[in-house]
Amino acid sequence: MDIGQLQYLVALAREKHFTRAAKACHVTQPTLSGRIRQLEQELGVPIVEHSVGLVAVDRDPISPLVLAAFECAKAIEPRAAQFAVG
């Protein structure tokens, strides 16, 4: 799991549509879909309920945890750069 995947999930929750979420994240729809699918596989649970055109972020208890993790990751990201190696 990385911050990009969480960012895509947050955009999808806001937009409720893969294409609009992808545009909001400045990526293609297949890229966003693939990263969301990877996140679901890593967590071992479906997060997104797929339907024609529209989506809903599952109301399973994992969803609030993922959204909270995104907020935490976003908050520490600027400070993490100082520890980058290379």
N, C-alpha and C positions, 0 to 999 in steps of 0.2 A: 504494500500500500504506500502510495506517495501523495504528496500534497496536490499534484495535478489531478489524480483520480478523485480526490475529495472535492476539488474545485469543480470538476465536471458534474459530480453528483449534486452539489449545491445549485449549480446553474440549472440542472435538469429538474430539481425540485421547484425552483422558482418559475421556470418557463413551462414546465409540464409538456414539453415537446422536444424531441431529439434535435430536429433541425434548428429550431430557435436557440436551444441551449448551445449547440455547436457554434452558431454564429456569435453568440454572446461570449464564448470562450476563444473565438478566432481560430477554430479548427474545423475540419470537415466532419460531417455527420458520422461517417464510418469510423473515424478516429475516436470520437466521443463514445460511440456505441461499443467499440472494442475495449476501451479503457474501463467503461462501466462493467462490461462483461468480465474483464480481468479482476476487478474489485470484488464482484460477486463470487467468482471462483476462489479468490484468496480467502474471503470470509466464510465461504461454504454455505451461503444463504442467498436467496434471491432478494434483491433490494428494490428493484424496479418492476412494476407491473406493466407489461407491454400490452398495448392495444393499438388499433388502427389510428395512426396519427398522434394520439395523445398518450401520455404515460403518467403514472402516479408512483411516487416514492412510497414503497410499502410501509405500512404502519406497524410493521414488526418492531419489537424493541431495539433491534440493531440500528435502525435508521437514526434515532436521536443520538446514539453513541457515535455513529459515523459523522454526523453533523457537528457534534461537540468536538470530535477529534480534529475536524477541519478547522474549527475556530481556534483550537489550541495550536495546531501546526502553523496556521497563518500568523498567530501572535508571536511565535518564537522564530519564525523564518528569518527575519532581519538579523537577529542575534546569532543565529546558527552560521551565518556567512563568515564570521570571524574565526570559526573553528575549521574552516575548509582547508584541506590539505592539497597542496599542489602548486 
